[in-house]
Structures are given as C-alpha cells and as structure tokens.
Amino acid sequence: MEIALVLLLIAIVFIVQSIKVVPQQNAWVVERLGKYHATLTPGLNILVPFVDRLAYKHSLKEIPLDVPSQVCITKDNTQLTVDGILYFQVTDAMRASYGSSNYIVAITQLAQTTLRSVIGRMELDRTFEERALINTSVVEALDEAALNWGVKVLRYEIKDLTPPPAILHSMQAQITAEREKRALIAASEGRRQEQINIATGEREAAIARSEGEKQAEINKAAGEAAAITAVADATADAIGKIAAAIQRPGGDQAVQLKVAEKAVDAYAQLAQKNNTMIVPGNMSEVSGLIGTAMAMMRAGGKTG
C-alpha cells in the first residue's frame, strides 16, 4: 500500500513537471541539461521531467519602458533636461534570454546615450521643433542594436523638455516681445487700412457730389432752355395773334387805342415816381409815337 502511494506521488510529480500550459502572447524557453532546447508556444506542451528545465518566461506584448530623465547638452552649450518613454516588444525569446543579461537595462542605457548624442547635434530652439526627428533617430539606433537581444523597439516619445530657469525666462521674454511686435504690426495695419478706407470713401463721395452737381447743372440748363423756348413760342404766338387781329376790320383803330393807353399809363407812372406832373410839350409827339408803333405792327404783320 505504501509503495503504491509512493508511486502515485511520483507519477503526480512527473505529470506536473512534464505538462506545461503557456498563456497567449507568451513564450517560454526550455533548457535540456543546461543547454537551450526549445521555445514553448502558447498552449499545452510536454517536457521531460528532471531533464528539461523551464529557464525563462517572456511576454510578447508591447511593453512601455519609462526612460529616466537626464541632462543633455545642446549644440549651443545649453543644458536641457529630457524625459521620455520607450515602447518595445520581444520578438525572439531565445535571443532575449541569451543575447543580454538584462535587455531592459541595456535598452534603457542605450536610449539615454543615443538621446544625448542626437540632442548634442541640435541647437536649443531646434530641439523644441524637431521632436519627431529626435524620436525617429532614437528608435533607429535602438532598433539596430536590439536585434541581437531579440527585441523590437517600436517607438520612443519625449515626454518633457525642460531648459534651465534662466533660459526659460529668456524664452518667455522673447515670446512676449514677439507677441507685442505682432500686436503693433496688426495695429499699424489696421490704421493703414482705416486711412485707405477713409480716403476711398472721401474720393467716392467727391465723385458722387461732382456727378450730382453736373447732373443738376444739366437739368438747370435744360430747364432754362425749355423756359426760353416756351417764352419764345408764347411771344411768337402772341405776335402772330396781334398781326392777325390787325388784318381784321377795325384792327388799326384798336391798336392805336391800345398804344395810346400804354403811352398815357407810362406818363402817369413817371409822374407818380417823380412827384411831378409831366405833360408832353407837343401833343403831336404822342400821335407820332402812335403812328410809329402802328407802322411797326403792320410791318410785323406782313412779315408774319
């Protein structure tokens, strides 16, 4: 009975030692008698108890690695504190096990030295503008070296770039000055545009006034011409009617009477203005005046 229990225990130990279940996205390295034997893939795997040994376990997932901050010297001799994060993935479990004693430490140190080298070739202002270039340069250098470690470096991201307080203060002053400069330029451009708009408005207003005055003069001239034409037409019509009336029986006597009335009225008005009664010295002058007027009326009637 005791022998059976012992055999059962031995069998259980053998089963536990021989059956290994590897989780998804993992790779386990097996050594046989101290030498690399195989890499176990996800699923059920069988080992030889006491001969095979599970030496290393690796996760094949993407792993973020925080790279400690460090002080870098730029091309223009300015200190710059840089903090970043690195993403990598184990692609070859055997190389990751035997290529380096600690590939995480190796990647971290190489990332720091590569970063110092890349930033040392740049000036301070460019380091803020060329973050993508810095990240790409670090990834390329790390990926080439990490091939021997069975690791694929996926990307590197700079989390923070911190210059010294004095440099930071100078940068803030420079930014303030640049903003004030842009504000002054914008204000001057605004004043310039305002003056242009005012001048354009005044020019258009002057043109509009001149056009209005021109049209007013044209209208006034047209009105005066129409008035003169109307007066001339009315005068001609009146003269024609008078000439026609003279040709009728009794026309001469009517005209003589009208002229005599006008002459008497003229003498009366002249006497009123001068407060002196004026009487013609020779009444024949009045009859002569009437005769002259009649002759002119006849001549006008015949011409018409």
Sequence and secondary structure as in RCSB ss.txt:
>XXXX:A:sequence
MEIALVLLLIAIVFIVQSIKVVPQQNAWVVERLGKYHATLTPGLNILVPFVDRLAYKHSLKEIPLDVPSQVCITK
DNTQLTVDGILYFQVTDAMRASYGSSNYIVAITQLAQTTLRSVIGRMELDRTFEERALINTSVVEALDEAALNWG
VKVLRYEIKDLTPPPAILHSMQAQITAEREKRALIAASEGRRQEQINIATGEREAAIARSEGEKQAEINKAAGEA
AAITAVADATADAIGKIAAAIQRPGGDQAVQLKVAEKAVDAYAQLAQKNNTMIVPGNMSEVSGLIGTAMAMMRAG
GKTG
>XXXX:A:secstr
 HHHHHHHHHHHHHHHHHEEEE TTEEEEEEETTEEEEEE SEEEE  TTTEEEEEEEE S EEEEEEEEEEE T
TS EEEEEEEEEEEE  HHHHHHS S HHHHHHHHHHHHHHHHHHTS HHHHHH HHHHHHHHHHHHHHHHGGGT
EEEEEEEEEEEE  HHHHHHHHHHHHHHHHHHHHHHHHHHHHHHHHHHHHHHHHHHHHHHHHHHHHHHHHHHHHH
HHHHHHHHHHHHHHHHHHHHHHSTTHHHHHHHHHHHHHHHHHHHHHHHHTS    S THHHHHHHHHHHHHHHHH
HHH 
